[in-house]
Amino acid sequence: MPIDATQPYDEHNIFAKIIRGEIPNHTVYEDEWALAFHDINPQAPVHVLVIPKGAYVSWDDFSVRASEAEIAGFVRAVGKVARNLDLVVPGYRLLANVGQHGHQEVPHLHVHLFGGRPLGPMLAR
């Protein structure tokens, strides 16, 4: 069920538990600012989630409250993950779902990184 991206941060969401090591994951990258791991229900040959380690509900929340260092670190981590997975050429897709209309299901900012095959148009025409 999609969430309200303006709700307070829930310390018990699945990504918070993954960051704390309470739930296992298949990590592909981790640094001071971000954690990246394979999606448990992949929608492409490569489907990785990149999450900031801070407690942010959505992109809007992150853009307002995160420090400049957190923002730079997270954005750099997304790029590093794409490079590490050899996705820069031929290309990949980034997707961040925000709020109910964006069908955000976990109340922790996360970016989906898809690749490994031609992905087609973003929305049906």
N, CA, C and O atoms as CSV, one atom per row, in Angstrom:
chain,resi,resn,atom,element,x,y,z
A,1,MET,N,N,0.846,-1.185,0.000
A,1,MET,CA,C,0.000,0.000,0.000
A,1,MET,C,C,0.886,1.242,0.000
A,1,MET,O,O,1.796,1.340,0.824
A,2,PRO,N,N,0.647,2.184,-0.894
A,2,PRO,CA,C,1.461,3.407,-0.942
A,2,PRO,C,C,1.353,4.204,0.355
A,2,PRO,O,O,0.321,4.191,1.025
A,3,ILE,N,N,2.426,4.889,0.690
A,3,ILE,CA,C,2.477,5.659,1.926
A,3,ILE,C,C,2.369,7.154,1.657
A,3,ILE,O,O,2.542,7.621,0.531
A,4,ASP,N,N,2.081,7.876,2.711
A,4,ASP,CA,C,2.064,9.338,2.682
A,4,ASP,C,C,3.487,9.807,2.940
A,4,ASP,O,O,4.016,9.599,4.032
A,5,ALA,N,N,4.111,10.432,1.959
A,5,ALA,CA,C,5.521,10.824,2.056
A,5,ALA,C,C,5.760,11.956,3.044
A,5,ALA,O,O,6.910,12.324,3.283
A,6,THR,N,N,4.703,12.518,3.625
A,6,THR,CA,C,4.879,13.582,4.605
A,6,THR,C,C,4.798,13.047,6.038
A,6,THR,O,O,4.951,13.809,6.993
A,7,GLN,N,N,4.560,11.749,6.191
A,7,GLN,CA,C,4.452,11.171,7.528
A,7,GLN,C,C,5.805,11.198,8.234
A,7,GLN,O,O,6.842,11.302,7.578
A,8,PRO,N,N,5.804,11.107,9.559
A,8,PRO,CA,C,7.080,11.061,10.289
A,8,PRO,C,C,7.847,9.787,9.939
A,8,PRO,O,O,7.253,8.790,9.528
A,9,TYR,N,N,9.154,9.828,10.104
A,9,TYR,CA,C,9.988,8.669,9.823
A,9,TYR,C,C,9.661,7.539,10.794
A,9,TYR,O,O,9.519,7.764,11.996
A,10,ASP,N,N,9.545,6.330,10.265
A,10,ASP,CA,C,9.255,5.143,11.061
A,10,ASP,C,C,10.542,4.336,11.235
A,10,ASP,O,O,11.019,3.712,10.286
A,11,GLU,N,N,11.095,4.348,12.431
A,11,GLU,CA,C,12.346,3.622,12.723
A,11,GLU,C,C,12.220,2.111,12.549
A,11,GLU,O,O,13.225,1.400,12.564
A,12,HIS,N,N,10.988,1.611,12.383
A,12,HIS,CA,C,10.767,0.178,12.249
A,12,HIS,C,C,10.530,-0.248,10.802
A,12,HIS,O,O,10.172,-1.399,10.553
A,13,ASN,N,N,10.727,0.670,9.833
A,13,ASN,CA,C,10.538,0.274,8.433
A,13,ASN,C,C,11.637,-0.702,8.022
A,13,ASN,O,O,12.702,-0.752,8.636
A,14,ILE,N,N,11.362,-1.466,6.987
A,14,ILE,CA,C,12.277,-2.544,6.580
A,14,ILE,C,C,13.677,-2.037,6.230
A,14,ILE,O,O,14.660,-2.721,6.515
A,15,PHE,N,N,13.791,-0.855,5.622
A,15,PHE,CA,C,15.116,-0.354,5.256
A,15,PHE,C,C,15.899,0.104,6.479
A,15,PHE,O,O,17.119,-0.051,6.519
A,16,ALA,N,N,15.222,0.664,7.472
A,16,ALA,CA,C,15.893,1.017,8.727
A,16,ALA,C,C,16.451,-0.247,9.377
A,16,ALA,O,O,17.560,-0.242,9.912
A,17,LYS,N,N,15.680,-1.321,9.327
A,17,LYS,CA,C,16.139,-2.597,9.894
A,17,LYS,C,C,17.319,-3.159,9.115
A,17,LYS,O,O,18.236,-3.733,9.704
A,18,ILE,N,N,17.304,-3.000,7.801
A,18,ILE,CA,C,18.438,-3.459,6.981
A,18,ILE,C,C,19.688,-2.655,7.326
A,18,ILE,O,O,20.762,-3.234,7.489
A,19,ILE,N,N,19.569,-1.340,7.440
A,19,ILE,CA,C,20.721,-0.500,7.794
A,19,ILE,C,C,21.300,-0.924,9.142
A,19,ILE,O,O,22.519,-0.953,9.312
A,20,ARG,N,N,20.440,-1.250,10.093
A,20,ARG,CA,C,20.899,-1.662,11.422
A,20,ARG,C,C,21.410,-3.103,11.447
A,20,ARG,O,O,21.916,-3.557,12.474
A,21,GLY,N,N,21.288,-3.823,10.341
A,21,GLY,CA,C,21.761,-5.206,10.286
A,21,GLY,C,C,20.788,-6.211,10.878
A,21,GLY,O,O,21.167,-7.356,11.126
A,22,GLU,N,N,19.553,-5.817,11.108
A,22,GLU,CA,C,18.554,-6.715,11.683
A,22,GLU,C,C,17.937,-7.636,10.636
A,22,GLU,O,O,17.401,-8.691,10.974
A,23,ILE,N,N,18.011,-7.244,9.377
A,23,ILE,CA,C,17.494,-8.047,8.274
A,23,ILE,C,C,18.628,-8.200,7.267
A,23,ILE,O,O,19.257,-7.212,6.887
A,24,PRO,N,N,18.895,-9.434,6.830
A,24,PRO,CA,C,19.981,-9.626,5.860
A,24,PRO,C,C,19.636,-9.050,4.491
A,24,PRO,O,O,18.468,-8.883,4.140
A,25,ASN,N,N,20.684,-8.753,3.732
A,25,ASN,CA,C,20.513,-8.261,2.368
A,25,ASN,C,C,21.728,-8.678,1.564
A,25,ASN,O,O,22.727,-9.129,2.123
A,26,HIS,N,N,21.643,-8.530,0.271
A,26,HIS,CA,C,22.781,-8.799,-0.610
A,26,HIS,C,C,23.381,-7.445,-0.992
A,26,HIS,O,O,23.024,-6.860,-2.014
A,27,THR,N,N,24.292,-6.963,-0.156
A,27,THR,CA,C,24.901,-5.647,-0.343
A,27,THR,C,C,25.803,-5.636,-1.565
A,27,THR,O,O,26.601,-6.551,-1.771
A,28,VAL,N,N,25.668,-4.581,-2.380
A,28,VAL,CA,C,26.570,-4.385,-3.505
A,28,VAL,C,C,27.474,-3.172,-3.295
A,28,VAL,O,O,28.492,-3.027,-3.972
A,29,TYR,N,N,27.099,-2.299,-2.352
A,29,TYR,CA,C,27.916,-1.113,-2.059
A,29,TYR,C,C,27.494,-0.548,-0.711
A,29,TYR,O,O,26.316,-0.552,-0.355
A,30,GLU,N,N,28.489,-0.061,0.032
A,30,GLU,CA,C,28.195,0.619,1.282
A,30,GLU,C,C,29.314,1.595,1.581
A,30,GLU,O,O,30.493,1.291,1.397
A,31,ASP,N,N,28.926,2.774,2.046
A,31,ASP,CA,C,29.891,3.753,2.532
A,31,ASP,C,C,29.248,4.505,3.692
A,31,ASP,O,O,28.222,4.077,4.220
A,32,GLU,N,N,29.832,5.594,4.078
A,32,GLU,CA,C,29.357,6.387,5.200
A,32,GLU,C,C,27.924,6.908,5.000
A,32,GLU,O,O,27.178,7.079,5.965
A,33,TRP,N,N,27.553,7.155,3.739
A,33,TRP,CA,C,26.299,7.843,3.433
A,33,TRP,C,C,25.189,6.956,2.908
A,33,TRP,O,O,24.012,7.292,3.045
A,34,ALA,N,N,25.542,5.826,2.310
A,34,ALA,CA,C,24.543,5.048,1.578
A,34,ALA,C,C,24.790,3.556,1.672
A,34,ALA,O,O,25.895,3.100,1.969
A,35,LEU,N,N,23.732,2.811,1.412
A,35,LEU,CA,C,23.783,1.361,1.322
A,35,LEU,C,C,23.035,0.977,0.051
A,35,LEU,O,O,21.952,1.498,-0.218
A,36,ALA,N,N,23.613,0.063,-0.734
A,36,ALA,CA,C,22.976,-0.422,-1.956
A,36,ALA,C,C,22.917,-1.941,-1.890
A,36,ALA,O,O,23.880,-2.600,-1.497
A,37,PHE,N,N,21.774,-2.479,-2.281
A,37,PHE,CA,C,21.580,-3.924,-2.206
A,37,PHE,C,C,20.577,-4.364,-3.270
A,37,PHE,O,O,19.778,-3.569,-3.763
A,38,HIS,N,N,20.640,-5.650,-3.610
A,38,HIS,CA,C,19.729,-6.201,-4.618
A,38,HIS,C,C,18.301,-6.219,-4.096
A,38,HIS,O,O,18.057,-6.555,-2.937
A,39,ASP,N,N,17.356,-5.854,-4.964
A,39,ASP,CA,C,15.934,-5.913,-4.645
A,39,ASP,C,C,15.517,-7.379,-4.519
A,39,ASP,O,O,15.970,-8.223,-5.292
A,40,ILE,N,N,14.662,-7.678,-3.555
A,40,ILE,CA,C,14.239,-9.072,-3.367
A,40,ILE,C,C,13.208,-9.523,-4.410
A,40,ILE,O,O,12.921,-10.714,-4.527
A,41,ASN,N,N,12.656,-8.572,-5.161
A,41,ASN,CA,C,11.700,-8.887,-6.225
A,41,ASN,C,C,12.114,-8.130,-7.480
A,41,ASN,O,O,11.439,-7.184,-7.884
A,42,PRO,N,N,13.234,-8.544,-8.110
A,42,PRO,CA,C,13.790,-7.763,-9.220
A,42,PRO,C,C,12.845,-7.636,-10.404
A,42,PRO,O,O,12.163,-8.586,-10.787
A,43,GLN,N,N,12.823,-6.425,-10.977
A,43,GLN,CA,C,11.993,-6.122,-12.137
A,43,GLN,C,C,12.825,-5.992,-13.414
A,43,GLN,O,O,12.292,-5.664,-14.473
A,44,ALA,N,N,14.129,-6.250,-13.313
A,44,ALA,CA,C,15.054,-6.222,-14.452
A,44,ALA,C,C,16.224,-7.126,-14.079
A,44,ALA,O,O,16.375,-7.478,-12.910
A,45,PRO,N,N,17.060,-7.510,-15.054
A,45,PRO,CA,C,18.215,-8.346,-14.717
A,45,PRO,C,C,19.079,-7.753,-13.601
A,45,PRO,O,O,19.595,-8.483,-12.754
A,46,VAL,N,N,19.228,-6.439,-13.605
A,46,VAL,CA,C,19.873,-5.742,-12.497
A,46,VAL,C,C,18.814,-4.834,-11.874
A,46,VAL,O,O,18.244,-3.976,-12.548
A,47,HIS,N,N,18.560,-5.030,-10.592
A,47,HIS,CA,C,17.611,-4.180,-9.860
A,47,HIS,C,C,18.170,-4.013,-8.449
A,47,HIS,O,O,18.065,-4.900,-7.602
A,48,VAL,N,N,18.762,-2.853,-8.232
A,48,VAL,CA,C,19.418,-2.545,-6.972
A,48,VAL,C,C,18.715,-1.353,-6.328
A,48,VAL,O,O,18.308,-0.421,-7.021
A,49,LEU,N,N,18.576,-1.381,-5.029
A,49,LEU,CA,C,18.051,-0.256,-4.269
A,49,LEU,C,C,19.223,0.463,-3.618
A,49,LEU,O,O,20.107,-0.170,-3.040
A,50,VAL,N,N,19.226,1.784,-3.715
A,50,VAL,CA,C,20.239,2.601,-3.054
A,50,VAL,C,C,19.493,3.478,-2.056
A,50,VAL,O,O,18.565,4.201,-2.419
A,51,ILE,N,N,19.914,3.405,-0.785
A,51,ILE,CA,C,19.236,4.151,0.268
A,51,ILE,C,C,20.240,4.988,1.054
A,51,ILE,O,O,21.369,4.552,1.276
A,52,PRO,N,N,19.838,6.181,1.474
A,52,PRO,CA,C,20.710,6.934,2.371
A,52,PRO,C,C,20.660,6.287,3.753
A,52,PRO,O,O,19.658,5.673,4.118
A,53,LYS,N,N,21.726,6.424,4.509
A,53,LYS,CA,C,21.747,5.850,5.851
A,53,LYS,C,C,21.001,6.708,6.866
A,53,LYS,O,O,20.695,6.243,7.964
A,54,GLY,N,N,20.708,7.953,6.511
A,54,GLY,CA,C,19.940,8.817,7.402
A,54,GLY,C,C,18.459,8.504,7.354
A,54,GLY,O,O,17.984,7.829,6.441
A,55,ALA,N,N,17.732,9.000,8.344
A,55,ALA,CA,C,16.299,8.751,8.500
A,55,ALA,C,C,15.483,9.759,7.697
A,55,ALA,O,O,15.049,10.784,8.223
A,56,TYR,N,N,15.279,9.454,6.408
A,56,TYR,CA,C,14.525,10.330,5.510
A,56,TYR,C,C,13.390,9.547,4.875
A,56,TYR,O,O,13.604,8.456,4.348
A,57,VAL,N,N,12.191,10.094,4.924
A,57,VAL,CA,C,11.014,9.419,4.391
A,57,VAL,C,C,11.007,9.434,2.864
A,57,VAL,O,O,10.691,8.421,2.238
A,58,SER,N,N,11.350,10.566,2.261
A,58,SER,CA,C,11.180,10.730,0.816
A,58,SER,C,C,12.237,11.663,0.250
A,58,SER,O,O,13.042,12.237,0.984
A,59,TRP,N,N,12.218,11.803,-1.081
A,59,TRP,CA,C,13.141,12.725,-1.741
A,59,TRP,C,C,12.931,14.140,-1.226
A,59,TRP,O,O,13.897,14.870,-1.002
A,60,ASP,N,N,11.677,14.532,-1.036
A,60,ASP,CA,C,11.382,15.865,-0.535
A,60,ASP,C,C,11.965,16.054,0.868
A,60,ASP,O,O,12.620,17.060,1.138
A,61,ASP,N,N,11.732,15.103,1.743
A,61,ASP,CA,C,12.258,15.150,3.104
A,61,ASP,C,C,13.786,15.263,3.081
A,61,ASP,O,O,14.366,16.082,3.794
A,62,PHE,N,N,14.421,14.443,2.266
A,62,PHE,CA,C,15.887,14.433,2.138
A,62,PHE,C,C,16.398,15.771,1.629
A,62,PHE,O,O,17.375,16.302,2.156
A,63,SER,N,N,15.746,16.321,0.613
A,63,SER,CA,C,16.229,17.570,0.014
A,63,SER,C,C,16.102,18.751,0.974
A,63,SER,O,O,16.845,19.725,0.855
A,64,VAL,N,N,15.171,18.673,1.924
A,64,VAL,CA,C,14.972,19.750,2.896
A,64,VAL,C,C,15.866,19.584,4.122
A,64,VAL,O,O,16.425,20.566,4.613
A,65,ARG,N,N,16.009,18.354,4.625
A,65,ARG,CA,C,16.669,18.160,5.917
A,65,ARG,C,C,18.097,17.627,5.879
A,65,ARG,O,O,18.835,17.808,6.847
A,66,ALA,N,N,18.505,16.983,4.802
A,66,ALA,CA,C,19.848,16.389,4.759
A,66,ALA,C,C,20.911,17.476,4.648
A,66,ALA,O,O,20.682,18.543,4.079
A,67,SER,N,N,22.078,17.176,5.207
A,67,SER,CA,C,23.208,18.100,5.083
A,67,SER,C,C,23.758,18.048,3.658
A,67,SER,O,O,23.481,17.118,2.901
A,68,GLU,N,N,24.534,19.060,3.316
A,68,GLU,CA,C,25.173,19.069,1.987
A,68,GLU,C,C,26.042,17.825,1.808
A,68,GLU,O,O,26.085,17.252,0.720
A,69,ALA,N,N,26.731,17.406,2.861
A,69,ALA,CA,C,27.588,16.217,2.784
A,69,ALA,C,C,26.763,14.960,2.538
A,69,ALA,O,O,27.166,14.102,1.752
A,70,GLU,N,N,25.604,14.838,3.204
A,70,GLU,CA,C,24.747,13.671,3.000
A,70,GLU,C,C,24.205,13.638,1.576
A,70,GLU,O,O,24.175,12.583,0.943
A,71,ILE,N,N,23.781,14.788,1.076
A,71,ILE,CA,C,23.243,14.852,-0.286
A,71,ILE,C,C,24.315,14.475,-1.296
A,71,ILE,O,O,24.085,13.639,-2.170
A,72,ALA,N,N,25.481,15.087,-1.178
A,72,ALA,CA,C,26.581,14.777,-2.105
A,72,ALA,C,C,26.989,13.313,-1.990
A,72,ALA,O,O,27.213,12.649,-3.002
A,73,GLY,N,N,27.085,12.812,-0.768
A,73,GLY,CA,C,27.496,11.420,-0.570
A,73,GLY,C,C,26.511,10.442,-1.173
A,73,GLY,O,O,26.912,9.449,-1.780
A,74,PHE,N,N,25.211,10.713,-1.010
A,74,PHE,CA,C,24.188,9.822,-1.551
A,74,PHE,C,C,24.196,9.844,-3.084
A,74,PHE,O,O,24.176,8.791,-3.721
A,75,VAL,N,N,24.224,11.029,-3.667
A,75,VAL,CA,C,24.233,11.141,-5.125
A,75,VAL,C,C,25.480,10.463,-5.700
A,75,VAL,O,O,25.398,9.753,-6.702
A,76,ARG,N,N,26.618,10.682,-5.072
A,76,ARG,CA,C,27.854,10.024,-5.537
A,76,ARG,C,C,27.756,8.510,-5.404
A,76,ARG,O,O,28.244,7.782,-6.268
A,77,ALA,N,N,27.135,8.033,-4.339
A,77,ALA,CA,C,26.978,6.590,-4.151
A,77,ALA,C,C,26.138,5.985,-5.269
A,77,ALA,O,O,26.466,4.910,-5.772
A,78,VAL,N,N,25.061,6.656,-5.666
A,78,VAL,CA,C,24.223,6.152,-6.758
A,78,VAL,C,C,25.067,6.014,-8.031
A,78,VAL,O,O,25.005,4.990,-8.711
A,79,GLY,N,N,25.852,7.044,-8.346
A,79,GLY,CA,C,26.720,6.980,-9.522
A,79,GLY,C,C,27.762,5.883,-9.417
A,79,GLY,O,O,28.029,5.190,-10.398
A,80,LYS,N,N,28.348,5.717,-8.257
A,80,LYS,CA,C,29.373,4.681,-8.057
A,80,LYS,C,C,28.777,3.285,-8.227
A,80,LYS,O,O,29.403,2.411,-8.826
A,81,VAL,N,N,27.578,3.075,-7.706
A,81,VAL,CA,C,26.919,1.776,-7.870
A,81,VAL,C,C,26.697,1.485,-9.357
A,81,VAL,O,O,26.980,0.378,-9.814
A,82,ALA,N,N,26.202,2.449,-10.104
A,82,ALA,CA,C,25.985,2.253,-11.546
A,82,ALA,C,C,27.302,1.919,-12.245
A,82,ALA,O,O,27.347,1.025,-13.089
A,83,ARG,N,N,28.368,2.629,-11.899
A,83,ARG,CA,C,29.678,2.332,-12.502
A,83,ARG,C,C,30.171,0.948,-12.098
A,83,ARG,O,O,30.640,0.187,-12.944
A,84,ASN,N,N,30.069,0.616,-10.817
A,84,ASN,CA,C,30.535,-0.685,-10.322
A,84,ASN,C,C,29.805,-1.849,-10.986
A,84,ASN,O,O,30.379,-2.922,-11.177
A,85,LEU,N,N,28.545,-1.636,-11.334
A,85,LEU,CA,C,27.758,-2.689,-11.973
A,85,LEU,C,C,27.848,-2.650,-13.502
A,85,LEU,O,O,27.121,-3.364,-14.192
A,86,ASP,N,N,28.763,-1.794,-14.033
A,86,ASP,CA,C,28.978,-1.666,-15.485
A,86,ASP,C,C,27.698,-1.304,-16.232
A,86,ASP,O,O,27.415,-1.858,-17.295
A,87,LEU,N,N,26.932,-0.378,-15.675
A,87,LEU,CA,C,25.668,0.012,-16.292
A,87,LEU,C,C,25.727,1.334,-17.043
A,87,LEU,O,O,24.790,1.665,-17.769
A,88,VAL,N,N,26.788,2.086,-16.890
A,88,VAL,CA,C,26.843,3.417,-17.516
A,88,VAL,C,C,26.679,3.292,-19.022
A,88,VAL,O,O,25.922,4.051,-19.626
A,89,VAL,N,N,27.367,2.359,-19.627
A,89,VAL,CA,C,27.168,2.012,-21.029
A,89,VAL,C,C,26.759,0.551,-21.021
A,89,VAL,O,O,27.547,-0.290,-20.589
A,90,PRO,N,N,25.599,0.221,-21.463
A,90,PRO,CA,C,24.704,0.899,-22.391
A,90,PRO,C,C,23.638,1.791,-21.764
A,90,PRO,O,O,22.890,2.437,-22.498
A,91,GLY,N,N,23.539,1.853,-20.455
A,91,GLY,CA,C,22.568,2.734,-19.820
A,91,GLY,C,C,21.755,2.029,-18.752
A,91,GLY,O,O,21.780,0.804,-18.627
A,92,TYR,N,N,21.033,2.832,-17.987
A,92,TYR,CA,C,20.233,2.309,-16.884
A,92,TYR,C,C,19.121,3.301,-16.574
A,92,TYR,O,O,19.065,4.390,-17.144
A,93,ARG,N,N,18.248,2.913,-15.673
A,93,ARG,CA,C,17.146,3.777,-15.243
A,93,ARG,C,C,17.209,3.950,-13.736
A,93,ARG,O,O,17.457,2.999,-12.995
A,94,LEU,N,N,16.977,5.191,-13.293
A,94,LEU,CA,C,16.818,5.488,-11.869
A,94,LEU,C,C,15.366,5.845,-11.630
A,94,LEU,O,O,14.742,6.532,-12.439
A,95,LEU,N,N,14.829,5.373,-10.509
A,95,LEU,CA,C,13.440,5.658,-10.184
A,95,LEU,C,C,13.320,5.842,-8.677
A,95,LEU,O,O,13.781,5.002,-7.903
A,96,ALA,N,N,12.705,6.937,-8.267
A,96,ALA,CA,C,12.380,7.156,-6.862
A,96,ALA,C,C,10.882,7.404,-6.773
A,96,ALA,O,O,10.388,8.407,-7.287
A,97,ASN,N,N,10.163,6.510,-6.133
A,97,ASN,CA,C,8.732,6.668,-5.935
A,97,ASN,C,C,8.518,7.533,-4.697
A,97,ASN,O,O,9.134,7.298,-3.656
A,98,VAL,N,N,7.643,8.535,-4.811
A,98,VAL,CA,C,7.395,9.439,-3.692
A,98,VAL,C,C,5.898,9.547,-3.447
A,98,VAL,O,O,5.142,9.940,-4.335
A,99,GLY,N,N,5.481,9.200,-2.251
A,99,GLY,CA,C,4.090,9.380,-1.834
A,99,GLY,C,C,3.107,8.435,-2.484
A,99,GLY,O,O,3.479,7.499,-3.192
A,100,GLN,N,N,1.843,8.706,-2.224
A,100,GLN,CA,C,0.774,7.826,-2.691
A,100,GLN,C,C,0.669,7.781,-4.209
A,100,GLN,O,O,0.567,6.694,-4.778
A,101,HIS,N,N,0.692,8.918,-4.874
A,101,HIS,CA,C,0.576,8.920,-6.333
A,101,HIS,C,C,1.795,8.290,-6.997
A,101,HIS,O,O,1.680,7.727,-8.086
A,102,GLY,N,N,2.959,8.375,-6.361
A,102,GLY,CA,C,4.169,7.744,-6.884
A,102,GLY,C,C,4.296,6.288,-6.482
A,102,GLY,O,O,5.246,5.614,-6.881
A,103,HIS,N,N,3.352,5.795,-5.696
A,103,HIS,CA,C,3.290,4.413,-5.216
A,103,HIS,C,C,4.510,4.036,-4.371
A,103,HIS,O,O,5.065,2.948,-4.522
A,104,GLN,N,N,4.918,4.943,-3.484
A,104,GLN,CA,C,6.007,4.649,-2.547
A,104,GLN,C,C,5.488,3.667,-1.503
A,104,GLN,O,O,4.479,3.926,-0.847
A,105,GLU,N,N,6.181,2.539,-1.350
A,105,GLU,CA,C,5.720,1.494,-0.437
A,105,GLU,C,C,6.488,1.440,0.872
A,105,GLU,O,O,5.949,0.972,1.875
A,106,VAL,N,N,7.723,1.901,0.893
A,106,VAL,CA,C,8.534,1.895,2.114
A,106,VAL,C,C,8.828,3.343,2.493
A,106,VAL,O,O,9.315,4.108,1.660
A,107,PRO,N,N,8.542,3.731,3.736
A,107,PRO,CA,C,8.726,5.123,4.139
A,107,PRO,C,C,10.174,5.470,4.485
A,107,PRO,O,O,10.455,6.031,5.543
A,108,HIS,N,N,11.079,5.129,3.581
A,108,HIS,CA,C,12.497,5.496,3.670
A,108,HIS,C,C,12.928,5.805,2.236
A,108,HIS,O,O,12.717,4.993,1.335
A,109,LEU,N,N,13.527,6.966,2.023
A,109,LEU,CA,C,13.976,7.321,0.678
A,109,LEU,C,C,14.792,6.190,0.084
A,109,LEU,O,O,15.697,5.656,0.727
A,110,HIS,N,N,14.469,5.833,-1.136
A,110,HIS,CA,C,15.256,4.831,-1.853
A,110,HIS,C,C,15.150,5.081,-3.345
A,110,HIS,O,O,14.129,5.550,-3.849
A,111,VAL,N,N,16.217,4.761,-4.029
A,111,VAL,CA,C,16.285,4.888,-5.478
A,111,VAL,C,C,16.439,3.486,-6.052
A,111,VAL,O,O,17.314,2.725,-5.639
A,112,HIS,N,N,15.589,3.161,-6.996
A,112,HIS,CA,C,15.714,1.901,-7.733
A,112,HIS,C,C,16.666,2.147,-8.893
A,112,HIS,O,O,16.528,3.143,-9.604
A,113,LEU,N,N,17.615,1.269,-9.093
A,113,LEU,CA,C,18.536,1.320,-10.225
A,113,LEU,C,C,18.276,0.054,-11.042
A,113,LEU,O,O,18.514,-1.059,-10.573
A,114,PHE,N,N,17.781,0.239,-12.278
A,114,PHE,CA,C,17.444,-0.873,-13.164
A,114,PHE,C,C,18.410,-0.915,-14.339
A,114,PHE,O,O,18.821,0.131,-14.841
A,115,GLY,N,N,18.769,-2.094,-14.772
A,115,GLY,CA,C,19.613,-2.222,-15.956
A,115,GLY,C,C,19.747,-3.668,-16.386
A,115,GLY,O,O,19.056,-4.556,-15.885
A,116,GLY,N,N,20.653,-3.882,-17.328
A,116,GLY,CA,C,20.926,-5.231,-17.792
A,116,GLY,C,C,20.198,-5.636,-19.053
A,116,GLY,O,O,20.449,-6.712,-19.595
A,117,ARG,N,N,19.297,-4.787,-19.532
A,117,ARG,CA,C,18.582,-5.033,-20.789
A,117,ARG,C,C,17.898,-3.731,-21.201
A,117,ARG,O,O,17.755,-2.826,-20.378
A,118,PRO,N,N,17.472,-3.620,-22.467
A,118,PRO,CA,C,16.676,-2.456,-22.849
A,118,PRO,C,C,15.383,-2.432,-22.020
A,118,PRO,O,O,14.686,-3.441,-21.916
A,119,LEU,N,N,15.077,-1.281,-21.441
A,119,LEU,CA,C,13.969,-1.174,-20.494
A,119,LEU,C,C,12.672,-0.653,-21.107
A,119,LEU,O,O,11.622,-0.725,-20.468
A,120,GLY,N,N,12.723,-0.144,-22.302
A,120,GLY,CA,C,11.510,0.352,-22.938
A,120,GLY,C,C,11.084,1.696,-22.381
A,120,GLY,O,O,11.776,2.270,-21.540
A,121,PRO,N,N,9.945,2.205,-22.846
A,121,PRO,CA,C,9.484,3.514,-22.380
A,121,PRO,C,C,9.069,3.454,-20.923
A,121,PRO,O,O,8.690,2.399,-20.415
A,122,MET,N,N,9.143,4.581,-20.267
A,122,MET,CA,C,8.841,4.657,-18.846
A,122,MET,C,C,7.357,4.432,-18.566
A,122,MET,O,O,7.007,3.664,-17.670
A,123,LEU,N,N,6.494,5.085,-19.316
A,123,LEU,CA,C,5.053,4.946,-19.133
A,123,LEU,C,C,4.414,4.460,-20.425
A,123,LEU,O,O,4.895,4.756,-21.519
A,124,ALA,N,N,3.324,3.711,-20.285
A,124,ALA,CA,C,2.598,3.257,-21.475
A,124,ALA,C,C,2.061,4.482,-22.215
A,124,ALA,O,O,1.614,5.449,-21.598
A,125,ARG,N,N,2.111,4.425,-23.513
A,125,ARG,CA,C,1.635,5.559,-24.315
A,125,ARG,C,C,0.229,5.351,-24.790
A,125,ARG,O,O,-0.324,6.209,-25.478
